[in-house]
Structures are given as C-alpha cells and as structure tokens.
Amino acid sequence: MKTHFKRTAISLICTGLLALSGGTLLQAQESQSGINEQYTWDLTDFYPSKEAWEAELARLRSEVDSIAAYKGKLGDNASTLLAALDAGSAYRKELLRVWTYASNIRNTNLGDPNGQDMVGRLQSLAQAAGAASSYMAPELVALGAERIEAFIAEEPSLRKHALFLRDTLRQGKHVLSPETEQVLSLMGTALSASQGARDMLANAEIEWPRITLSDGQEVHLTNAGYSLHRADPDREDRIAVFDAFWARYKDFESTFGVTLNGEVQGNVAMAKARKYDNTLQYFLSGDNIPEEVYRTLVKVTNDRIGVLHRYFELRARMLDIDDLGYHDIYPNLVETDLTFPIDETREHMLASVRLLGEEFSDKFARASADRWMHVYPQPGKRSGAYMSGSAYDVHPLILLNHQDTYGSASTYAHEWGHAMHQVLTNENQPFELANFSIFTTEIAAIAKEILLQEHMLEQAQSDDERLFYLGYALEQMRGTYFRQVMFSEFELAIHEEVEKGRALTGARMTEIYGEILKRYHGHDEGVMQITEREMIEWAYIPHFYYNFYVYQYATSIAGAAYFVDQMKLGGDDAVDVYLDFLKAGGSDYPVEILKGAGLDMASPDPYNAVIDRMEVVMDEIEAILDKRK
C-alpha cells in the first residue's frame, strides 16, 4: 500500500485509491476476445452503462469541494464531528465504486486508451478529494484524546468511526501541519508514476520473445507465457524459456532500475517527512504492526534456511538432476495428466469448504456461480490474479489467468478466499470497518488453498497422485513462505541502501538480489547453482511497488496453517473462531484480531510451525520414495 494512515478515510483517499490500482480488476471489450461471456464478469451491478458511470463521476467531481465544508469545525460538538465523518465515508464509498469500475476496465486491456483515460480522470479527482480532506488528521490530532473520547461517549453513532479516530491520534506525531498535509496529498499521482510506468512497460510495451520448444510448438513468452512454460517437463525447454525471458528483462535492467528507484526514493522521502525512524516502520505503522513481526520473520527463516536447502535436495532427487539450477524450481515433482478446468475447480473447492459449514458453503456456491470473475488470459490483460472488493455496496470481483493446471486451481481457491472474506466482512461490519488488512486477508486466502490441497490429498487414488499434491504443498511453502521472506529481505535492503545515501541503480539491485538469491538457494553450499541470468528477477516482481507488502504472504501461510489445523482438530468451536475472524474485517488492528484468535505473530512460534509442517511433508515424501527402492 502506498498509504499508511489506512483508516483515515477521505483524508487519504487519493493515495488509497492509487494503491488499489495494483489490485483491482474489470471489464474490457469481451465481445472481441472470443471468450464465453460466462467466464467474464458482468459489471452492470456497478453501473448499467459507461454513461451512468460518467454521470456519477460528474456528480462526485461537482461535490469535491464539499469535503472541506467541516474544516475548522470538527471540535464544535459530537454531532458535527459525526456529520463530518459520515460525509467523508459516503463520498469515499462512492468514489471507490467508480474507481473499481474504471480501474478494472483498464486492467483487462492495459493498452486500451479508453481505460487509461478513465483511470486518469479518477486519479485527478482522487487527488483533489485528498487535498480537500487533508485538514482532517491535523485537526483531530489538535483536539486531543480527551475531547475525542468524550465525543465518542456522548454520541453512540461515532462508534463506527472510533477506530479511525483513535488510530489518527496514535499516529499524531506523524501528522503534519494542514498546509503540509495538503501538499503531500497532492503528490499522490506523482508518487504512483513509477508503478504505472513499470506496469505499462512490463505488460504492454516490451516486445516479448517467441521461441520454439522441442515439440515444435512456438510459444510467446509474455509474463503469462513464462509462468506457464517455466514448468515445462522438458529440461532443455525450461532452460530455453529462462534464457530468452530473463535476457529480455536484462535488456531493460536500467529502465526497471529507474522505476523501482523512483518508488523507493519516494517512500524514503515520505518516511522522513512524517518523522519515522525508517521506511519499514513507516509502512508497518498503518496497521500498527510492530517491527518485531517483520524482523522475527526474517530471523527465524534465516536460522532455519537449511530446511529450504533440504527441499531443494529432495527436488533434485525426485527430478533425478545432479546439477540443480534455478530453471528446475517450477516443474511438478511428479508428472500427472490431471487437468483442472474452471468448472471442475469450482466443484473441488465446494467440496473443500464444507468443513466451514452449510451457511458458508451455500454463500460460496451462489457467489461462484455468478459472473464475478474474469477467468482467462487475453491480449493486454493484466498478468497474475487478484480480488477487488472495494465497492462495498456491490460485490467483489476476481481476475484470473486460468490455465487448467493445479496451480491455477489453487489460485482460484486463494482469490475466492479473499472474496469470501470480503463478503462476510461486509455482511457484519459497516463500511468504515470493512477495510481489512492484507495481513489478515492473506490468511483467509491461503487457508482456502490449504483446504483445497488437503481435499485433493484425501481423494488421491495412488502414491503418484499423492506425491503430486505433496510436492505442490512443498512448493507452496517454498513460494509463499521462503520466497516471500527472500523478497522481503530484498525490499528492506534496497530501502536501507537509499536511507544510507547510496545510489540505487538497476545493476546495484541485480547485485543485491543476487546475493540474497544465492543464500536462500544454497549456492555456496552446492545445493543449487545461481547464475547471473536469473539475478534480474527483481524486475519481474510487481509487488516491490506495493511497499512492504510481500512479508504478509509469509506471515499468512503460518496463520492459515494454524487455522486449518485448529478446525480439523477442534470441530465446530474452532470453525466458529475462524468464521468470527473473517467477520471481524477491519474492526481492530490485525495483530489484535489474531491475538483474539490465539495467534501471536510477533513470536517465533507461527513461523517455526510452518517450517515444521514443511519438514513433515518432506518426511512423508521420502517415506514413499524409500518404499520404492
């Protein structure tokens, strides 16, 4: 996220919306794509037409100055404070709805100027709204805790705003003068330019290579094409894919370096302007996450890096490879002819979530049968997958690039985990408390992946099929835990590089990333050879523009494993605890919500637990392999 004061409602709407641009989705011209419309989303629930969207945008533009109507009046009395906050919430809610529509139209065809224009106009309006509301945080801080608490006690309707009010006071020393806050709010669009340039370069403008595989098939190595063919069972094909794909990124090393350096420079400047000790503290402050969580995560992972090296040695054994390379990470450990078409994937997930009870299962069944998803790749579409849940009064949207693989099925479960978290939150929390943290919603998403994984293991028909799912479980723990901690180390390192006043070029980022890559993959221990070719991988990762975001994947797989284990052992009571966690939404700080469910994320225990789980899976795989000797 680009903003920290995540609960400052309209006062930071500009930066909040810009952050959402990396995680939203929508419609392009499906009629031109040749895809069955059942597998595209229907946006008429948001606006019946583009003209209706234009009319709502015009209305919001005409009312933007009204956001400042309560300037200087927040301390008049409790009813005035309530009116100001309610007005801000109402405006923000509708602005998020028009933003969701526009940004998702853009994201299904990044090269379409219509979508670019819609988003550009929204960014301009959001910036104006942010400037108009920038008075709020300084004025609230000036009122002080005693007066605000008195207002909350006097006016019951202020309770839905209480977390925001108290959070603003908590961060009071980092709130600047009204004039400075206004200046910073006007910088929102400028600070998003680096991410926008990177996304346009990587997804729309680079001429991606085409290569011919050993079977004669010509493949186009776009980002989506690479994701598919990096797992090719033929090793020489994988090597060819890696050589061609990473060489193209290397061609643009300096340009990607400029864009990421711009992101980091802006982050460091904002942290200094707001008087934080460092950039990490700045980005953790919005959710009130102690630095100890981040640093404990990294320390435990490095202390037990040998478990990851054991996994790579097991992978080499299963693939019968003596010289394991980075191009050997992605192929399935066991070959399978299983496929996972989207409709069958849905049926598997329906079976996997029955543990959560009839009410939850029915909600998922109804939602997943509706047109909330854009399922398949198409030219210009944003790569990857994500859930967009910002339109509180409508429903979530899910963007996929489904390939009929088990990885795609797992991604389906992940994004529906986010969507169902949003559904339960919106049913149980007001708009003001529906903005849950990535820190908690990634737990909700990964828990669904684990439930799907365990369902598939339960119905496996052979040792080979069981090995396939166990191997995927290992790769999930490598990719979602160890890989994300590796990314987190890199992200911290490049920010600290700038904090120390050092130059941050593309070449320097490649050097830093390469050093970390070698340590995690046991290069010096002879576990895996890391070459200069893949050290450019940092340029491929869009999450580095989401600013201290990826560590939450690692914390989340630990939390997800905890909840799944509890539900399997604890029955209905444990299921109720988990569902209450989903329903809590953003009603408290994420660390506190998890403590209420029995998880202390600042301790080593959850991270050791997920690493222990990885060892148990490897023990089971090795037992099957040893039985075959």
C-alpha positions as CSV (number, residue, x, y, z in Angstrom):
1,M,0.0,0.0,0.0
2,K,1.2,3.5,-0.7
3,T,-0.6,4.9,2.3
4,H,-0.2,4.2,5.9
5,F,-3.0,6.1,7.5
6,K,-5.2,3.4,6.0
7,R,-8.2,4.3,8.2
8,T,-8.1,8.0,7.6
9,A,-11.0,7.6,5.3
10,I,-11.4,10.5,2.9
11,S,-8.3,12.3,4.2
12,L,-6.0,9.9,2.3
13,I,-8.4,8.8,-0.4
14,C,-6.0,9.8,-3.2
15,T,-3.1,7.6,-2.1
16,G,-5.5,4.9,-1.0
17,L,-7.1,4.7,-4.5
18,L,-3.7,4.8,-6.2
19,A,-2.6,1.8,-4.1
20,L,-5.7,0.0,-5.1
21,S,-4.8,0.3,-8.8
22,G,-2.4,-2.5,-8.3
23,G,-5.0,-4.9,-7.0
24,T,-8.2,-4.3,-8.9
25,L,-9.9,-5.6,-12.0
26,L,-12.5,-5.2,-14.6
27,Q,-14.1,-5.5,-18.0
28,A,-12.6,-4.8,-21.4
29,Q,-14.3,-5.5,-24.7
30,E,-15.1,-9.2,-24.1
31,S,-17.1,-9.4,-27.3
32,Q,-13.8,-9.0,-29.2
33,S,-11.9,-11.7,-27.1
34,G,-13.8,-14.7,-28.3
35,I,-14.3,-15.9,-24.7
36,N,-17.6,-17.3,-23.5
37,E,-19.2,-14.4,-21.5
38,Q,-19.9,-16.8,-18.7
39,Y,-16.2,-16.6,-17.9
40,T,-16.1,-12.8,-17.9
41,W,-17.5,-10.6,-15.3
42,D,-20.8,-8.6,-15.6
43,L,-20.3,-5.0,-14.4
44,T,-23.9,-3.9,-14.7
45,D,-24.2,-4.4,-11.0
46,F,-21.8,-1.5,-10.6
47,Y,-23.2,0.8,-13.3
48,P,-25.7,-0.1,-16.0
49,S,-23.6,1.6,-18.6
50,K,-20.5,3.7,-19.2
51,E,-22.8,6.7,-19.4
52,A,-24.1,6.0,-15.9
53,W,-20.5,5.8,-14.7
54,E,-19.8,9.2,-16.4
55,A,-22.8,10.7,-14.7
56,E,-21.7,9.5,-11.3
57,L,-18.1,10.7,-11.9
58,A,-19.5,14.2,-12.8
59,R,-21.6,14.3,-9.6
60,L,-18.6,13.4,-7.5
61,R,-16.5,16.0,-9.2
62,S,-19.1,18.6,-8.6
63,E,-19.2,17.8,-4.9
64,V,-15.5,17.5,-4.2
65,D,-15.2,20.9,-2.6
66,S,-18.0,20.0,-0.1
67,I,-15.5,17.6,1.6
68,A,-13.9,20.6,3.2
69,A,-17.2,22.0,4.5
70,Y,-16.3,21.0,8.1
71,K,-12.9,22.4,8.1
72,G,-12.3,24.2,11.4
73,K,-15.5,22.7,12.9
74,L,-14.6,19.2,14.0
75,G,-14.3,20.2,17.6
76,D,-17.6,22.1,17.7
77,N,-19.5,19.2,19.2
78,A,-20.1,15.5,18.8
79,S,-22.9,15.8,16.2
80,T,-20.7,18.0,14.0
81,L,-17.8,15.5,14.2
82,L,-20.2,12.7,13.3
83,A,-21.6,14.6,10.3
84,A,-18.1,15.3,9.0
85,L,-17.0,11.7,9.3
86,D,-20.3,10.4,7.8
87,A,-20.0,12.8,4.9
88,G,-16.4,11.6,4.3
89,S,-17.4,8.0,4.4
90,A,-20.3,8.4,2.0
91,Y,-18.1,10.2,-0.5
92,R,-15.3,7.7,-0.2
93,K,-17.6,4.8,-0.6
94,E,-19.0,6.1,-3.9
95,L,-15.5,7.2,-5.2
96,L,-14.3,3.6,-4.5
97,R,-17.2,2.3,-6.6
98,V,-16.4,4.4,-9.6
99,W,-12.7,3.6,-9.2
100,T,-13.4,-0.1,-9.1
101,Y,-15.3,0.2,-12.4
102,A,-12.7,2.3,-14.2
103,S,-9.5,0.5,-13.0
104,N,-10.9,-2.9,-13.8
105,I,-11.9,-1.9,-17.3
106,R,-8.3,-0.7,-17.7
107,N,-6.8,-3.9,-16.2
108,T,-8.3,-6.3,-18.7
109,N,-6.8,-4.3,-21.6
110,L,-3.9,-2.2,-20.4
111,G,-3.2,-0.9,-23.9
112,D,-6.8,0.4,-24.4
113,P,-6.7,4.2,-24.2
114,N,-10.3,4.3,-23.0
115,G,-9.4,2.5,-19.8
116,Q,-6.3,4.6,-19.4
117,D,-8.4,7.8,-19.8
118,M,-11.0,6.7,-17.2
119,V,-8.3,5.9,-14.6
120,G,-6.5,9.1,-15.3
121,R,-9.6,11.2,-14.7
122,L,-10.3,9.2,-11.5
123,Q,-6.7,9.8,-10.3
124,S,-7.2,13.5,-10.8
125,L,-10.5,13.5,-8.9
126,A,-9.0,11.4,-6.1
127,Q,-6.1,13.8,-5.8
128,A,-8.5,16.8,-5.5
129,A,-10.5,14.9,-2.9
130,G,-7.4,14.1,-0.9
131,A,-6.4,17.7,-0.9
132,A,-9.9,18.8,0.2
133,S,-9.8,16.4,3.1
134,S,-6.2,16.9,4.2
135,Y,-7.3,19.2,7.1
136,M,-8.9,16.3,9.0
137,A,-6.0,14.5,10.5
138,P,-4.2,17.6,11.8
139,E,-7.4,19.0,13.2
140,L,-8.3,15.7,15.0
141,V,-4.8,15.5,16.5
142,A,-5.1,19.0,17.7
143,L,-8.4,18.2,19.5
144,G,-6.6,15.6,21.6
145,A,-7.7,12.3,23.1
146,E,-9.7,13.5,26.0
147,R,-12.1,15.6,23.9
148,I,-12.5,13.0,21.2
149,E,-13.2,10.2,23.7
150,A,-15.8,12.5,25.3
151,F,-17.5,12.9,21.9
152,I,-17.5,9.1,21.3
153,A,-19.1,8.6,24.8
154,E,-21.7,11.2,24.0
155,E,-22.7,10.1,20.5
156,P,-23.2,6.3,20.1
157,S,-23.1,6.7,16.3
158,L,-19.5,7.7,16.5
159,R,-18.5,4.2,17.5
160,K,-18.1,3.0,13.9
161,H,-15.6,5.8,13.5
162,A,-13.9,5.2,16.8
163,L,-11.0,3.0,15.5
164,F,-10.2,5.7,12.8
165,L,-10.3,8.5,15.4
166,R,-8.1,6.6,17.9
167,D,-5.7,5.5,15.1
168,T,-5.3,9.1,14.0
169,L,-4.4,10.1,17.5
170,R,-2.0,7.2,17.8
171,Q,-0.1,8.5,14.8
172,G,-0.4,12.1,15.9
173,K,3.3,12.8,16.0
174,H,3.5,11.8,12.3
175,V,0.6,14.1,11.3
176,L,2.0,17.4,9.9
177,S,0.5,20.8,9.6
178,P,-2.7,21.2,7.5
179,E,-0.7,23.0,4.8
180,T,2.0,20.3,4.6
181,E,-0.7,17.5,4.6
182,Q,-2.3,19.2,1.7
183,V,1.0,19.4,-0.2
184,L,1.7,15.7,0.5
185,S,-1.8,14.7,-0.7
186,L,-1.2,16.5,-4.0
187,M,1.9,14.3,-4.5
188,G,-0.2,11.1,-4.7
189,T,-0.4,10.9,-8.5
190,A,3.3,11.7,-8.9
191,L,4.3,9.0,-6.4
192,S,2.3,6.4,-8.3
193,A,4.1,7.2,-11.6
194,S,6.9,4.7,-11.1
195,Q,4.5,1.8,-10.6
196,G,2.4,2.9,-13.6
197,A,5.5,3.1,-15.8
198,R,6.7,-0.3,-14.7
199,D,3.3,-2.0,-15.3
200,M,3.0,-0.4,-18.8
201,L,6.5,-1.4,-19.7
202,A,6.2,-5.0,-18.5
203,N,2.7,-5.7,-19.6
204,A,2.1,-3.7,-22.8
205,E,5.2,-2.2,-24.4
206,I,8.0,-4.7,-24.3
207,E,8.2,-7.0,-27.3
208,W,8.3,-10.4,-25.6
209,P,10.3,-13.2,-27.3
210,R,8.9,-16.2,-29.1
211,I,10.7,-19.5,-29.0
212,T,10.2,-22.9,-30.5
213,L,10.0,-25.8,-28.0
214,S,11.4,-29.3,-28.6
215,D,8.0,-30.5,-29.8
216,G,7.8,-27.8,-32.5
217,Q,5.4,-25.6,-30.6
218,E,6.1,-21.9,-30.9
219,V,5.3,-20.1,-27.6
220,H,5.1,-16.4,-26.8
221,L,7.0,-15.6,-23.6
222,T,4.9,-12.8,-22.2
223,N,4.7,-12.7,-18.4
224,A,1.8,-15.1,-18.5
225,G,3.5,-17.3,-21.1
226,Y,6.6,-17.5,-18.9
227,S,4.5,-18.5,-15.9
228,L,3.1,-21.4,-17.9
229,H,6.3,-22.7,-19.7
230,R,8.8,-22.3,-16.9
231,A,7.3,-25.5,-15.6
232,D,7.8,-27.4,-18.8
233,P,8.7,-31.0,-18.1
234,D,11.5,-31.0,-20.8
235,R,14.6,-29.5,-19.1
236,E,16.1,-28.1,-22.3
237,D,12.8,-26.3,-23.0
238,R,12.9,-24.8,-19.5
239,I,16.4,-23.6,-20.0
240,A,15.5,-22.1,-23.3
241,V,12.5,-20.3,-21.7
242,F,14.7,-18.9,-18.9
243,D,17.4,-17.8,-21.3
244,A,15.0,-15.9,-23.6
245,F,12.7,-14.5,-20.9
246,W,15.3,-13.2,-18.5
247,A,17.5,-11.9,-21.3
248,R,14.7,-9.6,-22.3
249,Y,14.3,-8.3,-18.8
250,K,18.1,-7.8,-18.7
251,D,17.8,-5.6,-21.8
252,F,15.7,-3.2,-19.7
253,E,17.6,-3.5,-16.5
254,S,18.4,0.2,-16.3
255,T,14.8,1.3,-17.1
256,F,13.4,-1.1,-14.5
257,G,16.1,0.2,-12.1
258,V,14.9,3.8,-12.7
259,T,11.3,2.9,-12.0
260,L,11.9,0.9,-8.8
261,N,14.4,3.5,-7.6
262,G,11.8,6.2,-8.1
263,E,9.4,4.1,-5.9
264,V,12.0,3.7,-3.2
265,Q,13.1,7.3,-3.2
266,G,9.5,8.4,-2.8
267,N,9.0,6.0,0.1
268,V,12.1,7.1,1.9
269,A,11.2,10.8,1.4
270,M,7.7,10.2,2.8
271,A,9.0,8.3,5.8
272,K,11.4,11.2,6.6
273,A,8.8,13.8,6.0
274,R,6.5,12.1,8.5
275,K,9.3,11.7,11.0
276,Y,9.6,7.9,11.2
277,D,12.8,6.2,12.3
278,N,13.0,4.3,9.0
279,T,10.9,3.4,6.0
280,L,10.0,-0.1,7.3
281,Q,8.4,1.5,10.4
282,Y,6.5,3.9,8.2
283,F,4.9,1.2,6.1
284,L,4.1,-1.0,9.1
285,S,2.5,1.8,11.1
286,G,-0.7,2.0,9.2
287,D,-1.8,-1.4,10.6
288,N,0.1,-0.8,13.8
289,I,2.3,-3.9,13.1
290,P,5.4,-4.0,15.4
291,E,8.7,-4.1,13.5
292,E,9.4,-7.1,15.6
293,V,7.0,-9.1,13.5
294,Y,8.9,-8.4,10.3
295,R,12.4,-8.9,11.8
296,T,11.4,-12.0,13.7
297,L,10.0,-13.5,10.5
298,V,13.3,-12.9,8.7
299,K,15.5,-14.1,11.6
300,V,13.6,-17.4,12.1
301,T,13.7,-18.0,8.3
302,N,17.5,-17.5,8.1
303,D,18.1,-19.5,11.2
304,R,16.3,-22.4,9.5
305,I,17.4,-21.9,5.9
306,G,18.7,-25.5,6.0
307,V,15.1,-26.7,5.7
308,L,14.8,-24.9,2.4
309,H,18.0,-26.4,1.2
310,R,16.7,-29.8,2.2
311,Y,13.7,-29.2,0.0
312,F,15.9,-28.4,-3.0
313,E,18.0,-31.5,-2.4
314,L,14.7,-33.5,-2.3
315,R,13.6,-31.8,-5.5
316,A,16.9,-32.7,-7.2
317,R,16.3,-36.4,-6.1
318,M,12.8,-36.5,-7.4
319,L,13.7,-34.9,-10.8
320,D,16.8,-37.1,-11.0
321,I,19.0,-34.0,-11.5
322,D,22.6,-33.7,-10.3
323,D,23.2,-30.0,-11.2
324,L,20.0,-28.3,-9.9
325,G,19.5,-24.9,-11.4
326,Y,17.0,-22.1,-10.9
327,H,15.2,-23.3,-14.0
328,D,14.4,-26.6,-12.1
329,I,12.3,-24.9,-9.4
330,Y,8.9,-25.0,-11.1
331,P,8.2,-28.3,-12.8
332,N,5.9,-30.7,-10.9
333,L,7.8,-33.1,-8.8
334,V,5.5,-35.9,-10.2
335,E,4.2,-35.7,-13.7
336,T,0.4,-36.0,-14.0
337,D,-2.2,-35.9,-16.7
338,L,-4.7,-34.3,-14.3
339,T,-6.3,-31.1,-15.5
340,F,-8.4,-28.6,-13.7
341,P,-10.9,-26.8,-15.9
342,I,-12.5,-23.9,-14.2
343,D,-15.9,-25.6,-13.6
344,E,-14.2,-28.7,-12.1
345,T,-12.0,-26.4,-10.0
346,R,-15.2,-24.9,-8.6
347,E,-16.6,-28.3,-7.7
348,H,-13.3,-29.2,-5.9
349,M,-13.5,-26.0,-3.9
350,L,-17.1,-26.6,-3.0
351,A,-16.1,-29.9,-1.5
352,S,-13.1,-28.5,0.3
353,V,-15.0,-25.7,2.1
354,R,-17.8,-28.0,3.5
355,L,-15.7,-28.1,6.7
356,L,-16.7,-24.4,7.2
357,G,-20.4,-25.3,7.5
358,E,-23.5,-25.2,5.4
359,E,-24.1,-21.4,5.5
360,F,-20.5,-20.6,4.3
361,S,-20.7,-23.3,1.6
362,D,-24.0,-22.0,0.3
363,K,-22.7,-18.5,0.1
364,F,-19.7,-19.6,-1.9
365,A,-21.9,-21.8,-4.2
366,R,-24.1,-18.8,-5.1
367,A,-21.3,-16.3,-5.5
368,S,-19.1,-18.5,-7.6
369,A,-22.0,-19.3,-9.9
370,D,-22.5,-15.7,-10.7
371,R,-20.4,-13.6,-13.0
372,W,-17.9,-12.2,-10.5
373,M,-14.8,-13.4,-12.4
374,H,-12.7,-12.6,-15.5
375,V,-11.2,-16.1,-16.0
376,Y,-8.9,-16.5,-19.0
377,P,-5.9,-14.6,-20.4
378,Q,-6.4,-12.3,-23.3
379,P,-4.1,-9.7,-25.1
380,G,-3.3,-6.7,-22.9
381,K,-4.8,-8.2,-19.8
382,R,-3.0,-7.6,-16.5
383,S,-1.0,-10.6,-15.5
384,G,-1.5,-12.7,-12.4
385,A,-4.6,-12.8,-10.3
386,Y,-6.3,-10.8,-7.6
387,M,-9.6,-9.8,-5.9
388,S,-11.2,-6.4,-6.0
389,G,-13.5,-5.8,-3.1
390,S,-13.6,-2.0,-2.7
391,A,-17.2,-1.5,-3.9
392,Y,-18.9,-2.1,-0.5
393,D,-22.5,-2.0,-1.8
394,V,-21.9,-4.3,-4.7
395,H,-19.8,-7.5,-4.6
396,P,-16.1,-8.5,-5.0
397,L,-14.6,-9.2,-8.4
398,I,-11.9,-11.7,-9.2
399,L,-9.4,-11.6,-12.0
400,L,-7.7,-14.8,-13.0
401,N,-5.5,-16.0,-15.9
402,H,-6.7,-19.6,-15.6
403,Q,-4.5,-22.3,-17.3
404,D,-6.4,-25.5,-16.3
405,T,-3.4,-26.5,-14.1
406,Y,-3.5,-27.3,-10.4
407,G,-1.6,-24.1,-9.8
408,S,-4.5,-22.2,-11.4
409,A,-6.9,-24.2,-9.3
410,S,-5.0,-23.2,-6.1
411,T,-5.0,-19.6,-7.3
412,Y,-8.8,-19.8,-7.8
413,A,-9.1,-21.0,-4.1
414,H,-6.8,-18.2,-3.0
415,E,-8.8,-15.4,-4.7
416,W,-12.1,-16.8,-3.6
417,G,-10.7,-16.9,0.0
418,H,-10.2,-13.1,-0.3
419,A,-13.7,-12.7,-1.9
420,M,-15.5,-14.6,0.8
421,H,-13.6,-12.7,3.5
422,Q,-15.0,-9.6,1.9
423,V,-18.5,-11.0,1.7
424,L,-18.5,-12.0,5.4
425,T,-16.9,-8.7,6.4
426,N,-19.5,-6.6,4.5
427,E,-22.3,-8.6,6.0
428,N,-21.1,-8.0,9.5
429,Q,-19.3,-4.6,9.5
430,P,-20.2,-1.1,8.5
431,F,-18.3,0.4,5.6
432,E,-16.0,2.2,8.0
433,L,-14.8,-1.1,9.4
434,A,-14.8,-3.2,6.2
435,N,-11.3,-2.2,5.1
436,F,-9.5,-5.3,6.4
437,S,-5.7,-5.5,6.2
438,I,-3.7,-7.6,3.8
439,F,-2.1,-9.0,6.9
440,T,-5.3,-10.8,7.8
441,T,-7.0,-11.4,4.4
442,E,-3.9,-13.3,3.1
443,I,-4.6,-15.7,5.9
444,A,-8.2,-16.1,4.7
445,A,-6.9,-16.7,1.2
446,I,-4.2,-19.2,1.9
447,A,-6.4,-21.1,4.3
448,K,-8.6,-21.9,1.3
449,E,-5.6,-23.1,-0.7
450,I,-4.6,-25.5,2.2
451,L,-8.2,-26.8,2.5
452,L,-8.3,-27.5,-1.3
453,Q,-4.9,-29.2,-1.0
454,E,-6.0,-31.4,1.8
455,H,-9.2,-32.3,-0.1
456,M,-7.2,-33.3,-3.1
457,L,-4.9,-35.4,-0.9
458,E,-7.9,-37.2,0.7
459,Q,-9.2,-38.2,-2.7
460,A,-5.9,-39.1,-4.3
461,Q,-6.0,-42.5,-6.0
462,S,-2.3,-43.5,-6.0
463,D,1.1,-42.8,-4.4
464,D,2.0,-40.9,-7.6
465,E,-1.1,-38.7,-7.3
466,R,-0.4,-38.2,-3.6
467,L,3.2,-37.3,-4.4
468,F,1.9,-34.7,-6.8
469,Y,-0.2,-32.9,-4.2
470,L,2.5,-33.3,-1.5
471,G,5.0,-31.8,-4.0
472,Y,2.7,-28.9,-4.6
473,A,2.3,-28.4,-0.9
474,L,6.1,-28.1,-0.6
475,E,6.3,-25.7,-3.5
476,Q,3.5,-23.6,-1.9
477,M,5.6,-23.4,1.3
478,R,8.7,-22.6,-0.6
479,G,6.9,-20.0,-2.8
480,T,4.5,-18.5,-0.2
481,Y,6.8,-18.6,2.8
482,F,10.5,-18.8,1.9
483,R,10.3,-16.9,-1.4
484,Q,8.3,-14.1,0.1
485,V,10.7,-13.7,3.0
486,M,13.5,-13.6,0.4
487,F,11.6,-10.8,-1.4
488,S,11.1,-9.1,2.0
489,E,14.8,-9.1,2.6
490,F,15.5,-7.5,-0.8
491,E,12.8,-4.9,-0.3
492,L,14.3,-3.9,3.1
493,A,17.8,-3.9,1.7
494,I,17.1,-1.5,-1.2
495,H,15.3,0.9,1.1
496,E,18.1,0.8,3.6
497,E,20.5,1.4,0.6
498,V,18.8,4.7,-0.1
499,E,18.5,5.6,3.6
500,K,22.3,5.3,3.8
501,G,22.6,7.7,0.9
502,R,23.9,5.2,-1.6
503,A,23.0,5.1,-5.3
504,L,20.4,2.6,-6.3
505,T,20.7,1.6,-10.0
506,G,19.4,-1.4,-11.9
507,A,22.8,-3.0,-11.8
508,R,23.1,-2.5,-8.0
509,M,19.6,-4.0,-7.5
510,T,20.7,-7.0,-9.5
511,E,23.8,-7.4,-7.3
512,I,21.8,-7.1,-4.0
513,Y,19.1,-9.5,-5.3
514,G,21.8,-12.0,-6.5
515,E,23.5,-12.1,-3.1
516,I,20.2,-12.9,-1.4
517,L,19.1,-15.4,-4.1
518,K,22.4,-17.3,-3.6
519,R,22.0,-17.5,0.1
520,Y,18.4,-18.8,0.0
521,H,19.1,-21.4,-2.6
522,G,22.3,-22.7,-1.1
523,H,24.6,-21.6,-3.9
524,D,27.7,-21.6,-1.8
525,E,26.8,-25.0,-0.2
526,G,26.5,-26.6,-3.7
527,V,22.7,-27.1,-3.3
528,M,21.7,-25.1,-6.4
529,Q,23.7,-23.1,-8.9
530,I,22.6,-19.5,-9.2
531,T,23.8,-17.7,-12.4
532,E,23.8,-14.1,-13.5
533,R,20.9,-14.9,-15.8
534,E,18.2,-15.0,-13.1
535,M,19.6,-12.3,-10.9
536,I,17.4,-9.8,-12.8
537,E,14.3,-11.5,-11.4
538,W,13.6,-8.5,-9.1
539,A,12.5,-6.5,-12.2
540,Y,9.7,-9.1,-12.8
541,I,8.1,-8.8,-9.4
542,P,5.4,-6.1,-9.4
543,H,4.9,-6.5,-5.6
544,F,8.0,-4.4,-4.9
545,Y,5.9,-1.4,-5.8
546,Y,3.3,-2.3,-3.2
547,N,5.8,-1.4,-0.4
548,F,6.5,-3.9,2.3
549,Y,3.5,-6.0,1.2
550,V,5.0,-9.4,0.5
551,Y,6.1,-10.3,4.0
552,Q,2.4,-10.7,4.7
553,Y,2.2,-13.7,2.4
554,A,4.8,-15.5,4.7
555,T,3.0,-14.4,7.9
556,S,-0.2,-15.5,6.4
557,I,0.7,-19.1,5.4
558,A,1.7,-19.5,9.1
559,G,-1.6,-18.1,10.2
560,A,-3.6,-20.1,7.6
561,A,-1.9,-23.4,8.6
562,Y,-2.7,-22.6,12.2
563,F,-6.4,-22.1,11.5
564,V,-6.8,-25.2,9.3
565,D,-5.1,-27.4,11.9
566,Q,-7.4,-25.9,14.6
567,M,-10.5,-26.5,12.5
568,K,-9.6,-30.1,11.7
569,L,-8.8,-30.8,15.4
570,G,-11.3,-28.6,17.2
571,G,-14.5,-29.1,15.3
572,D,-17.4,-26.7,15.3
573,D,-15.9,-24.4,18.0
574,A,-12.7,-23.9,16.0
575,V,-14.7,-23.3,12.8
576,D,-16.7,-20.6,14.7
577,V,-13.4,-18.9,15.8
578,Y,-12.2,-18.9,12.2
579,L,-15.5,-17.5,10.8
580,D,-15.6,-14.8,13.6
581,F,-12.1,-13.9,12.4
582,L,-13.4,-13.4,8.9
583,K,-16.4,-11.5,10.1
584,A,-14.2,-9.1,12.1
585,G,-13.0,-7.4,8.9
586,G,-11.1,-4.3,9.8
587,S,-12.8,-3.8,13.2
588,D,-9.4,-3.8,15.1
589,Y,-5.7,-3.8,14.3
590,P,-4.8,-7.1,12.6
591,V,-2.3,-8.2,15.2
592,E,-5.0,-7.8,17.8
593,I,-7.7,-9.6,15.8
594,L,-5.2,-12.6,15.5
595,K,-4.3,-12.5,19.2
596,G,-8.0,-12.8,19.9
597,A,-8.0,-16.0,17.8
598,G,-4.9,-17.3,19.6
599,L,-2.1,-16.2,17.3
600,D,0.9,-14.0,18.4
601,M,2.6,-13.0,15.2
602,A,5.5,-11.3,16.9
603,S,6.7,-14.6,18.4
604,P,8.8,-17.2,16.5
605,D,6.1,-19.9,17.1
606,P,3.9,-19.5,13.9
607,Y,7.0,-19.3,11.7
608,N,8.6,-22.3,13.2
609,A,5.3,-24.1,12.9
610,V,5.0,-23.7,9.2
611,I,8.7,-24.7,8.7
612,D,8.0,-27.8,10.8
613,R,5.0,-28.5,8.6
614,M,7.3,-28.5,5.6
615,E,9.6,-31.0,7.3
616,V,6.6,-33.3,8.0
617,V,5.6,-33.2,4.3
618,M,9.2,-34.0,3.2
619,D,9.3,-36.9,5.7
620,E,6.1,-38.3,4.0
621,I,7.5,-37.9,0.5
622,E,10.8,-39.5,1.4
623,A,9.0,-42.4,3.0
624,I,7.1,-43.0,-0.2
625,L,10.3,-42.8,-2.2
626,D,12.2,-45.1,0.1
627,K,9.4,-47.7,-0.1
628,R,10.0,-47.8,-3.9
629,K,13.7,-48.7,-3.6
